[in-house]
Amino acid sequence: MNLKRRHFLQTSLLALCLKEASEAYASPPPPHSAFNERSTAEEVTDSLNLSGKTIVVTGCNSGIGLETMRVLALRGAHVIGTARTLKKAQDACDGIRGRTTPVVLELTDFDSIVACANDIRSKANSLDALICNAGIVLNQLEQVRGLEKQFVVNHLGHFILVNRLLDPIKRAPQGRIVVVGSGDHKRAPAGGIQFDRLSGEGWYAKGYAHSKLANGLFSLELSKRLQGTRATSNCVTPGHVRTNILRNVGNKYRSHAKTLAQGAATPCYVASNPALNQVSGAYFKDCNPAEPSPLQTDEAMAARLWKISEELTHAYLL
């Protein structure tokens, strides 16, 4: 056999092996469910027994986070709920039926995030799901560490928390990270993530949409990094729900708003439904796969965001 032919065969074999390996790790397409925008969290989990599972819900003290924790605990899960103070988390946990554990998490304080992750790891050897729900909406420019505050709270804080909890998530039979994004990601500033001016100056009016685009890109890149493991990462939009998160934006989103029970349906569905065991890197709305903006599927932007996020938080990562 001449050298050219041997090289051709070796190259072809390598390409075939890489293709098969890629296909072996590729996530199956997300299935369509019978649920819709009117479905509630209780309805989408009605047939599930989550006994023996441990699930973390950030922002458990009000709104969608509280309803998400209530329903998952109702179905038998041990829910670790986080809030900015222990009292808020404890009050939320005390007010619902089932097994819950309060933990402090202040997403503007990176030391608090590290302490929260350490506390959770001391309480649970493995995590079946982590629902990144906590967030803020602002109507003026505020900064943390010189960065636009919504980007810090809604994205960077959860970036640190997820990375510090990846080991217990990977130890679960099928760990899930559910990032609560928003359809508002489609209103992000032109060009997407503002890498060269993360201070927010010049675009803060679109700061919430910018942070929700970051959520979606983070979930996408994380799903790629989890290939070859049992863990998955998906992004969801709960739809417009009038909760305490909108306390700073007046009368926005009052029309066509969902109820809390409806808003919590998609996070609960994606965190717990067995039909999604291998689904990763998807975007869900109304408990079904949805089409994100082209920006939220930009793999190069997602990879760059991950790199920048690492640089901004490296002292707090494992």
VOBA-1610 file (N, C-alpha, C; in pm, whole numbers, padded with zeros to 5 digits, always signed):
BEGIN
Met+00086-00119+00000Met+00000+00000+00000Met+00090+00124+00000Asn+00065+00218-00095Asn+00151+00336-00100Asn+00117+00433+00013Leu+00209+00526+00037Leu+00194+00616+00151Leu+00071+00705+00140Lys+00041+00752+00017Lys-00075+00840+00000Lys-00205+00767+00035Arg-00216+00642-00013Arg-00338+00566+00015Arg-00349+00536+00165Arg-00235+00502+00226Arg-00237+00474+00370Arg-00279+00598+00448His-00226+00714+00409His-00261+00838+00476His-00410+00868+00460Phe-00462+00843+00339Phe-00603+00867+00312Phe-00691+00780+00402Leu-00654+00651+00411Leu-00733+00559+00492Leu-00727+00596+00640Gln-00608+00632+00688Gln-00593+00670+00828Gln-00674+00796+00859Thr-00670+00893+00768Thr-00744+01017+00788Thr-00894+00992+00786Ser-00938+00907+00693Ser-01080+00875+00684Ser-01129+00802+00809Leu-01045+00709+00860Leu-01082+00635+00980Leu-01092+00728+01100Leu-00997+00822+01111Leu-01000+00918+01221Leu-01124+01005+01213Ala-01158+01050+01094Ala-01276+01134+01077Ala-01402+01058+01115Leu-01407+00930+01078Leu-01524+00848+01111Leu-01536+00830+01262Cys-01423+00806+01328Cys-01423+00788+01473Cys-01469+00916+01544Leu-01420+01031+01496Leu-01458+01158+01555Leu-01606+01184+01535Lys-01657+01149+01416Lys-01798+01168+01387Lys-01884+01083+01479Glu-01843+00955+01495Glu-01919+00865+01581Glu-01916+00912+01726Ala-01799+00960+01769Ala-01788+01009+01906Ala-01876+01131+01928Ser-01877+01221+01829Ser-01960+01341+01838Ser-02107+01305+01844Glu-02147+01208+01760Glu-02287+01167+01757Glu-02325+01097+01888Ala-02229+01024+01946Ala-02257+00954+02071Ala-02287+01053+02184Tyr-02220+01171+02180Tyr-02238+01271+02284Tyr-02345+01373+02250Ala-02393+01375+02125Ala-02490+01475+02083Ala-02621+01457+02158Ser-02679+01569+02196Ser-02807+01564+02267Ser-02919+01534+02169Pro-03014+01450+02207Pro-03129+01425+02120Pro-03215+01551+02112Pro-03293+01566+02005Pro-03379+01684+01996Pro-03482+01684+02108Pro-03509+01800+02165Pro-03607+01805+02276Pro-03746+01765+02227Pro-03815+01681+02301Pro-03948+01638+02259Pro-04052+01747+02283His-04160+01739+02208His-04273+01828+02232His-04364+01765+02336Ser-04417+01848+02424Ser-04507+01799+02529Ser-04650+01842+02499Ala-04741+01792+02579Ala-04882+01829+02565Ala-04915+01956+02642Phe-04816+02014+02710Phe-04840+02133+02791Phe-04834+02259+02706Asn-04883+02369+02761Asn-04884+02495+02687Asn-04871+02612+02784Glu-04896+02735+02733Glu-04875+02854+02814Glu-04970+02863+02933Arg-05078+02787+02932Arg-05174+02791+03042Arg-05146+02682+03148Ser-05054+02591+03118Ser-05023+02483+03212Ser-04957+02539+03338Thr-04986+02477+03450Thr-04928+02520+03578Thr-04818+02423+03621Ala-04741+02468+03719Ala-04632+02384+03770Ala-04685+02254+03830Glu-04796+02262+03897Glu-04854+02140+03953Glu-04899+02045+03842Glu-04955+02099+03736Glu-05003+02014+03626Glu-04888+01944+03555Val-04778+02014+03532Val-04669+01953+03455Val-04587+01853+03536Thr-04607+01852+03668Thr-04537+01756+03754Thr-04633+01655+03817Asp-04757+01654+03773Asp-04863+01579+03840Asp-04830+01431+03860Ser-04766+01369+03762Ser-04742+01224+03769Ser-04606+01187+03828Leu-04530+01286+03874Leu-04392+01262+03915Leu-04378+01236+04065Asn-04287+01145+04098Asn-04246+01122+04236Asn-04098+01157+04245Leu-04068+01269+04307Leu-03929+01317+04313Leu-03861+01280+04445Ser-03916+01188+04519Ser-03855+01144+04644Ser-03714+01095+04620Gly-03622+01136+04706Gly-03482+01096+04692Gly-03400+01193+04610Lys-03464+01291+04546Lys-03391+01389+04466Lys-03367+01516+04545Thr-03252+01580+04520Thr-03218+01707+04584Thr-03205+01813+04476Ile-03277+01922+04493Ile-03283+02028+04393Ile-03258+02163+04459Val-03172+02244+04398Val-03144+02379+04446Val-03224+02478+04363Val-03291+02571+04431Val-03364+02678+04363Val-03313+02810+04418Thr-03254+02894+04334Thr-03209+03025+04381Thr-03325+03124+04372Gly-03328+03217+04466Gly-03437+03314+04470Gly-03568+03249+04511Cys-03563+03172+04620Cys-03679+03092+04661Cys-03782+03169+04742Asn-03753+03292+04779Asn-03836+03362+04878Asn-03959+03430+04821Ser-03968+03440+04688Ser-04086+03504+04631Ser-04102+03464+04485Gly-04216+03498+04429Gly-04238+03484+04286Gly-04225+03343+04232Ile-04165+03333+04115Ile-04150+03205+04046Ile-04064+03109+04127Gly-03961+03161+04195Gly-03875+03075+04275Gly-03949+03008+04388Leu-04036+03084+04455Leu-04114+03027+04565Leu-04211+02920+04516Glu-04280+02948+04405Glu-04373+02850+04351Glu-04300+02727+04299Thr-04184+02747+04239Thr-04103+02634+04191Thr-04063+02545+04309Met-04013+02607+04416Met-03974+02530+04534Met-04094+02457+04595Arg-04207+02526+04604Arg-04327+02466+04664Arg-04370+02340+04589Val-04374+02349+04456Val-04425+02236+04377Val-04325+02121+04376Leu-04196+02150+04365Leu-04098+02041+04365Leu-04093+01971+04501Ala-04108+02047+04609Ala-04115+01986+04743Ala-04243+01905+04757Leu-04351+01956+04701Leu-04479+01885+04704Leu-04467+01749+04636Arg-04383+01739+04534Arg-04364+01613+04462Arg-04261+01523+04527Gly-04206+01565+04642Gly-04119+01478+04719Gly-03972+01512+04718Ala-03931+01612+04640Ala-03789+01648+04635Ala-03747+01721+04763His-03620+01702+04800His-03559+01787+04902His-03511+01912+04830Val-03570+02027+04860Val-03536+02150+04791Val-03452+02240+04881Ile-03335+02275+04833Ile-03249+02372+04902Ile-03279+02507+04839Gly-03338+02597+04916Gly-03379+02726+04864Gly-03288+02837+04911Thr-03246+02922+04818Thr-03158+03033+04854Thr-03232+03166+04848Ala-03190+03257+04935Ala-03239+03394+04935Ala-03127+03484+04985Arg-03148+03615+04975Arg-03042+03709+05010Arg-03011+03711+05160Thr-03108+03674+05242Thr-03086+03663+05386Thr-03140+03529+05433Leu-03088+03483+05546Leu-03134+03356+05600Leu-03280+03366+05643Lys-03321+03481+05694Lys-03460+03497+05737Lys-03555+03481+05619Lys-03522+03545+05507Lys-03608+03534+05389Lys-03617+03390+05342Ala-03504+03322+05338Ala-03503+03182+05295Ala-03579+03095+05394Gln-03558+03119+05524Gln-03624+03039+05628Gln-03775+03060+05624Asp-03819+03185+05610Asp-03961+03215+05605Asp-04027+03145+05486Ala-03958+03145+05372Ala-04012+03079+05253Ala-04023+02929+05276Cys-03920+02871+05331Cys-03920+02727+05356Cys-04026+02687+05458Asp-04043+02772+05560Asp-04140+02742+05665Asp-04284+02747+05613Gly-04304+02819+05504Gly-04439+02840+05455Gly-04489+02735+05358Ile-04411+02633+05330Ile-04456+02532+05234Ile-04442+02393+05294Arg-04513+02300+05232Arg-04513+02162+05278Arg-04402+02083+05210Gly-04336+01994+05283Gly-04231+01912+05225Gly-04097+01943+05288Arg-03993+01877+05239Arg-03859+01892+05295Arg-03784+02004+05223Thr-03750+02108+05295Thr-03677+02221+05239Thr-03567+02264+05334Thr-03462+02325+05277Thr-03350+02373+05357Thr-03313+02513+05310Pro-03311+02612+05400Pro-03276+02749+05361Pro-03124+02771+05359Val-03079+02848+05260Val-02937+02882+05248Val-02927+03027+05202Val-02826+03098+05249Val-02804+03238+05211Val-02726+03246+05080Leu-02773+03334+04989Leu-02701+03361+04865Leu-02724+03505+04825Glu-02619+03585+04830Glu-02623+03723+04784Glu-02540+03731+04656Leu-02606+03744+04543Leu-02537+03730+04413Leu-02449+03850+04377Thr-02458+03961+04451Thr-02365+04072+04427Thr-02235+04053+04504Asp-02234+03959+04596Asp-02120+03935+04685Asp-02058+03799+04650Phe-01946+03800+04582Phe-01886+03675+04535Phe-01841+03585+04650Asp-01803+03646+04762Asp-01769+03564+04879Asp-01892+03491+04931Ser-02008+03557+04925Ser-02133+03494+04967Ser-02165+03375+04876Ile-02137+03388+04748Ile-02164+03279+04654Ile-02077+03158+04686Val-01950+03183+04715Val-01859+03075+04753Val-01908+03007+04881Ala-01948+03087+04980Ala-01998+03031+05106Ala-02124+02950+05083Cys-02212+03000+04996Cys-02336+02928+04964Cys-02305+02793+04902Ala-02216+02792+04804Ala-02180+02666+04738Ala-02120+02567+04837Asn-02033+02617+04925Asn-01973+02529+05025Asn-02079+02473+05120Asp-02175+02557+05156Asp-02283+02514+05245Asp-02367+02404+05177Ile-02400+02426+05051Ile-02479+02327+04978Ile-02403+02195+04965Arg-02274+02204+04935Arg-02193+02082+04921Arg-02184+02006+05053Ser-02190+02078+05164Ser-02186+02010+05294Ser-02318+01942+05327Lys-02425+01985+05261Lys-02558+01931+05288Lys-02599+01821+05191Ala-02535+01817+05074Ala-02576+01720+04971Ala-02455+01671+04892Asn-02438+01541+04888Asn-02327+01484+04812Asn-02350+01494+04662Ser-02475+01490+04621Ser-02509+01503+04480Ser-02632+01590+04464Leu-02643+01657+04350Leu-02757+01745+04321Leu-02822+01700+04192Asp-02952+01676+04199Asp-03024+01632+04081Asp-03060+01748+03989Ala-03071+01867+04045Ala-03098+01985+03961Ala-03058+02111+04036Leu-03015+02208+03958Leu-02987+02343+04008Leu-03063+02438+03918Ile-03161+02507+03974Ile-03244+02601+03897Ile-03196+02742+03928Cys-03132+02804+03831Cys-03077+02939+03846Cys-03188+03039+03816Asn-03265+03072+03919Asn-03386+03152+03903Asn-03371+03296+03950Ala-03291+03320+04053Ala-03282+03453+04113Ala-03237+03557+04011Gly-03286+03678+04027Gly-03245+03783+03935Gly-03304+03917+03973Ile-03261+04020+03902Ile-03311+04155+03925Ile-03343+04221+03792Val-03432+04321+03798Val-03461+04409+03684Val-03445+04552+03733Leu-03365+04632+03664Leu-03341+04770+03703Leu-03387+04865+03593Asn-03418+04989+03633Asn-03454+05090+03534Asn-03355+05206+03531Gln-03241+05186+03596Gln-03134+05286+03593Gln-03000+05215+03602Leu-02895+05290+03573Leu-02762+05229+03575Leu-02713+05212+03718Glu-02683+05089+03755Glu-02617+05057+03881Glu-02502+04963+03849Gln-02396+04973+03928Gln-02277+04894+03900Gln-02231+04817+04024Val-02167+04704+03999Val-02101+04625+04101Val-01964+04589+04045Arg-01860+04623+04120Arg-01723+04598+04073Arg-01697+04666+03938Gly-01764+04777+03913Gly-01747+04849+03788Gly-01822+04789+03670Leu-01902+04686+03698Leu-01979+04617+03593Leu-02127+04645+03610Glu-02201+04646+03501Glu-02346+04666+03506Glu-02407+04562+03598Lys-02491+04606+03692Lys-02535+04521+03802Lys-02619+04401+03758Gln-02706+04418+03659Gln-02788+04305+03615Gln-02703+04195+03553Phe-02596+04234+03485Phe-02503+04136+03430Phe-02435+04059+03542Val-02400+04128+03650Val-02334+04064+03764Val-02429+03967+03834Val-02547+04016+03870Val-02641+03935+03949Val-02700+03821+03866Asn-02752+03855+03749Asn-02825+03755+03669Asn-02733+03656+03599His-02610+03698+03567His-02519+03607+03498His-02398+03566+03581Leu-02313+03662+03615Leu-02185+03625+03679Leu-02204+03551+03811Gly-02300+03595+03891Gly-02324+03527+04018Gly-02358+03381+03999His-02447+03353+03906His-02483+03214+03878His-02370+03139+03808Phe-02289+03209+03732Phe-02172+03147+03669Phe-02080+03088+03776Ile-02055+03166+03881Ile-01971+03118+03991Ile-02038+03001+04062Leu-02166+03017+04096Leu-02238+02914+04171Leu-02240+02781+04096Val-02274+02786+03968Val-02280+02663+03888Val-02145+02595+03883Asn-02040+02672+03856Asn-01907+02612+03846Asn-01864+02548+03977Arg-01902+02607+04088Arg-01863+02550+04218Arg-01949+02430+04258Leu-02061+02410+04189Leu-02148+02297+04220Leu-02149+02191+04110Leu-02061+02203+04013Leu-02060+02107+03903Leu-02032+01964+03949Asp-01942+01948+04045Asp-01908+01812+04090Asp-02029+01739+04147Pro-02103+01797+04244Pro-02222+01726+04292Pro-02329+01708+04186Ile-02337+01798+04091Ile-02434+01781+03982Ile-02393+01663+03894Lys-02266+01649+03867Lys-02218+01538+03784Lys-02229+01404+03857Arg-02230+01408+03990Arg-02241+01283+04067Arg-02384+01228+04067Ala-02481+01310+04036Ala-02619+01264+04035Ala-02641+01167+03919Pro-02741+01081+03928Pro-02770+00990+03816Pro-02794+01066+03686Gln-02856+01183+03694Gln-02873+01268+03576Gln-02897+01410+03626Gly-02785+01480+03655Gly-02794+01616+03707Gly-02835+01715+03601Arg-02913+01814+03642Arg-02961+01914+03546Arg-02933+02056+03596Ile-02886+02140+03505Ile-02877+02283+03532Ile-02984+02350+03448Val-03073+02422+03513Val-03179+02494+03444Val-03155+02643+03465Val-03123+02713+03357Val-03095+02856+03364Val-03222+02930+03323Val-03275+03011+03413Val-03396+03086+03382Val-03357+03213+03306Gly-03382+03209+03177Gly-03356+03323+03091Gly-03483+03403+03069Ser-03497+03457+02947Ser-03616+03536+02917Ser-03625+03558+02766Gly-03748+03569+02719Gly-03766+03607+02579Gly-03713+03746+02552Asp-03691+03825+02658Asp-03634+03958+02642Asp-03491+03955+02590His-03428+03838+02587His-03291+03831+02534His-03286+03882+02390Lys-03400+03877+02322Lys-03407+03922+02182Lys-03397+04074+02171Arg-03408+04144+02285Arg-03398+04291+02285Arg-03261+04339+02333Ala-03165+04250+02335Ala-03029+04286+02378Ala-02970+04393+02287Pro-02869+04466+02334Pro-02806+04568+02249Pro-02755+04509+02118Ala-02749+04592+02017Ala-02700+04548+01887Ala-02561+04487+01901Gly-02542+04372+01841Gly-02413+04305+01848Gly-02403+04205+01962Gly-02504+04206+02054Gly-02503+04109+02162Gly-02427+04155+02285Ile-02350+04066+02344Ile-02278+04096+02468Ile-02179+04210+02445Gln-02185+04309+02532Gln-02102+04430+02518Gln-01966+04409+02586Phe-01886+04324+02525Phe-01759+04283+02587Phe-01667+04401+02618Asp-01669+04504+02536Asp-01575+04614+02552Asp-01626+04725+02642Arg-01750+04713+02691Arg-01804+04813+02783Arg-01907+04750+02876Leu-01861+04655+02952Leu-01949+04585+03046Leu-01992+04672+03163Ser-01943+04795+03167Ser-01984+04890+03270Ser-02130+04927+03257Gly-02188+04908+03140Gly-02328+04943+03115Gly-02346+05081+03056Glu-02242+05158+03053Glu-02254+05295+03002Glu-02287+05292+02853Gly-02396+05359+02820Gly-02439+05367+02681Gly-02546+05267+02644Trp-02566+05163+02724Trp-02666+05061+02687Trp-02745+05009+02807Tyr-02733+05073+02923Tyr-02794+05018+03044Tyr-02946+05003+03033Ala-03009+05081+02945Ala-03154+05069+02928Ala-03193+04931+02878Lys-03098+04862+02817Lys-03122+04725+02770Lys-03047+04624+02857Gly-03016+04665+02979Gly-02934+04582+03066Gly-02997+04449+03102Tyr-03128+04447+03125Tyr-03193+04320+03159Tyr-03186+04223+03041Ala-03219+04273+02923Ala-03213+04189+02803Ala-03071+04139+02779His-02973+04225+02805His-02832+04188+02791His-02797+04074+02886Ser-02843+04084+03010Ser-02812+03979+03108Ser-02884+03848+03074Lys-03003+03857+03016Lys-03077+03736+02979Lys-03014+03669+02856Leu-02957+03750+02766Leu-02880+03692+02656Leu-02759+03618+02713Ala-02695+03678+02813Ala-02581+03612+02878Ala-02623+03479+02940Asn-02742+03475+03001Asn-02792+03349+03058Asn-02803+03241+02951Gly-02860+03277+02838Gly-02878+03179+02731Gly-02746+03131+02673Leu-02652+03223+02654Leu-02521+03186+02600Leu-02443+03101+02699Phe-02453+03134+02826Phe-02388+03055+02930Phe-02441+02911+02929Ser-02572+02897+02923Ser-02633+02763+02921Ser-02587+02685+02798Leu-02578+02752+02685Leu-02535+02686+02561Leu-02391+02636+02572Glu-02301+02722+02616Glu-02160+02682+02628Glu-02143+02575+02735Leu-02219+02586+02843Leu-02212+02485+02949Leu-02255+02349+02896Ser-02357+02345+02813Ser-02403+02218+02757Ser-02294+02150+02676Lys-02214+02229+02606Lys-02102+02173+02529Lys-01995+02118+02623Arg-01970+02187+02732Arg-01867+02144+02827Arg-01911+02021+02908Leu-02039+01995+02911Leu-02091+01879+02982Leu-02105+01755+02894Gln-02073+01768+02767Gln-02081+01652+02677Gln-01991+01539+02730Gly-02043+01419+02726Gly-01968+01306+02779Gly-01995+01278+02925Thr-02078+01361+02989Thr-02119+01338+03127Thr-02269+01309+03129Arg-02321+01276+03246Arg-02465+01253+03260Arg-02542+01383+03284Ala-02470+01493+03303Ala-02533+01621+03336Ala-02577+01696+03211Thr-02679+01779+03226Thr-02730+01858+03114Thr-02748+02003+03155Ser-02757+02089+03055Ser-02781+02232+03078Ser-02882+02281+02975Asn-02989+02343+03022Asn-03091+02399+02934Asn-03134+02535+02986Cys-03183+02618+02895Cys-03231+02752+02929Cys-03382+02757+02909Val-03451+02827+02998Val-03597+02838+02987Val-03639+02984+03000Thr-03750+03016+02939Thr-03815+03144+02965Thr-03950+03115+03031Pro-03976+03175+03146Pro-04104+03149+03213Pro-04220+03228+03154Gly-04189+03326+03067Gly-04292+03415+03017Gly-04307+03535+03110His-04390+03630+03072His-04408+03750+03154His-04497+03720+03274Val-04441+03740+03391Val-04514+03718+03516Val-04489+03839+03604Arg-04594+03899+03658Arg-04577+04014+03747Arg-04535+03965+03884Thr-04404+03975+03914Thr-04353+03934+04044Thr-04274+04049+04104Asn-04218+04025+04221Asn-04140+04127+04291Asn-04017+04172+04213Ile-03974+04089+04115Ile-03857+04127+04036Ile-03883+04255+03956Leu-04010+04285+03931Leu-04045+04403+03851Leu-04078+04525+03936Arg-04036+04522+04062Arg-04071+04632+04152Arg-04011+04765+04108Asn-03906+04762+04025Asn-03840+04887+03986Asn-03883+04939+03849Val-03977+04871+03783Val-04008+04909+03645Val-04153+04950+03624Gly-04217+04999+03728Gly-04351+05054+03714Gly-04454+04954+03664Asn-04529+04994+03562Asn-04641+04914+03513Asn-04607+04823+03396Lys-04481+04805+03367Lys-04443+04718+03256Lys-04494+04576+03276Tyr-04529+04511+03167Tyr-04563+04369+03163Tyr-04691+04334+03239Arg-04779+04432+03263Arg-04905+04397+03330Arg-05001+04326+03236Ser-04998+04363+03107Ser-05088+04298+03012Ser-05031+04163+02971His-05119+04069+02949His-05083+03935+02903His-04989+03862+03000Ala-04993+03898+03127Ala-04905+03834+03224Ala-04958+03697+03263Lys-04867+03604+03286Lys-04904+03472+03336Lys-04922+03478+03488Thr-04988+03378+03541Thr-04993+03361+03686Thr-04860+03302+03733Leu-04836+03309+03863Leu-04715+03248+03918Leu-04712+03098+03889Ala-04827+03033+03903Ala-04834+02889+03879Ala-04796+02856+03735Gln-04834+02941+03641Gln-04799+02920+03501Gln-04652+02954+03475Gly-04604+03059+03540Gly-04464+03099+03521Gly-04366+02995+03571Ala-04403+02922+03677Ala-04314+02820+03733Ala-04321+02688+03658Ala-04414+02676+03566Ala-04434+02547+03498Ala-04312+02503+03418Thr-04255+02590+03337Thr-04143+02549+03251Thr-04017+02517+03331Pro-03978+02599+03431Pro-03863+02558+03513Pro-03884+02423+03580Cys-04004+02398+03633Cys-04032+02269+03698Cys-04027+02155+03596Tyr-04084+02177+03480Tyr-04087+02075+03374Tyr-03945+02037+03331Val-03863+02136+03303Val-03729+02109+03252Val-03638+02051+03361Ala-03665+02085+03485Ala-03583+02033+03595Ala-03617+01890+03632Ser-03736+01842+03594Ser-03781+01715+03650Ser-03837+01612+03553Asn-03878+01651+03434Asn-03947+01555+03348Asn-03852+01449+03291Pro-03883+01322+03307Pro-03795+01214+03259Pro-03772+01216+03108Ala-03864+01275+03032Ala-03848+01280+02887Ala-03728+01363+02844Leu-03673+01443+02937Leu-03560+01531+02903Leu-03428+01481+02959Asn-03421+01353+02994Asn-03301+01298+03058Asn-03172+01327+02983Gln-03175+01324+02852Gln-03053+01344+02774Gln-03053+01474+02695Val-03155+01553+02711Val-03166+01678+02635Val-03079+01786+02698Ser-02995+01848+02617Ser-02904+01952+02666Ser-02882+02056+02557Gly-02860+02180+02599Gly-02833+02287+02503Gly-02957+02341+02436Ala-03075+02314+02494Ala-03200+02357+02433Ala-03256+02480+02504Tyr-03356+02539+02441Tyr-03425+02657+02493Tyr-03573+02625+02497Phe-03637+02646+02613Phe-03776+02607+02632Phe-03865+02726+02666Lys-03986+02722+02612Lys-04091+02818+02643Lys-04221+02741+02651Asp-04300+02767+02753Asp-04430+02699+02769Asp-04413+02546+02766Cys-04307+02497+02830Cys-04280+02352+02843Cys-04257+02285+02708Asn-04211+02359+02609Asn-04181+02304+02478Asn-04060+02374+02418Pro-03989+02307+02327Pro-03874+02372+02265Pro-03917+02497+02191Ala-03834+02601+02199Ala-03865+02729+02136Ala-03744+02776+02056Glu-03767+02878+01976Glu-03661+02931+01890Glu-03601+03056+01953Pro-03476+03051+01998Pro-03412+03171+02051Pro-03367+03262+01936Ser-03316+03378+01970Ser-03263+03468+01867Ser-03132+03412+01812Pro-03092+03455+01693Pro-02962+03413+01639Pro-02847+03444+01734Leu-02856+03555+01809Leu-02750+03589+01902Leu-02734+03483+02010Gln-02847+03428+02058Gln-02840+03331+02168Gln-02789+03194+02121Thr-02780+03174+01992Thr-02724+03049+01940Thr-02585+03070+01880Asp-02527+03187+01905Asp-02394+03220+01852Asp-02287+03150+01938Glu-02233+03040+01888Glu-02139+02960+01966Glu-02010+03034+01994Ala-01965+03116+01899Ala-01842+03193+01920Ala-01862+03296+02032Met-01977+03361+02033Met-02006+03457+02138Met-02018+03387+02273Ala-02079+03268+02273Ala-02094+03192+02397Ala-01958+03153+02454Ala-01867+03110+02367Ala-01733+03071+02411Ala-01656+03192+02463Arg-01673+03306+02397Arg-01604+03427+02443Arg-01660+03474+02577Leu-01792+03465+02593Leu-01853+03504+02720Leu-01800+03417+02833Trp-01786+03288+02808Trp-01733+03198+02912Trp-01592+03241+02952Lys-01510+03271+02853Lys-01371+03310+02880Lys-01366+03441+02961Ile-01446+03539+02920Ile-01449+03666+02991Ile-01502+03648+03133Ser-01604+03564+03147Ser-01662+03538+03280Ser-01560+03473+03371Glu-01482+03381+03317Glu-01375+03319+03395Glu-01274+03424+03441Glu-01238+03514+03351Glu-01139+03616+03385Glu-01192+03710+03495Leu-01321+03740+03489Leu-01380+03832+03586Leu-01402+03769+03724Thr-01407+03635+03728Thr-01441+03568+03854Thr-01339+03464+03896His-01220+03462+03834His-01126+03351+03852His-01089+03326+03998Ala-01087+03431+04078Ala-01047+03415+04219Ala-01154+03342+04300Tyr-01272+03325+04244Tyr-01383+03263+04318Tyr-01424+03129+04259Leu-01354+03084+04158Leu-01386+02956+04098Leu-01300+02847+04162Leu-01344+02723+04152Leu-01268+02612+04207Leu-01136+02593+04132
//
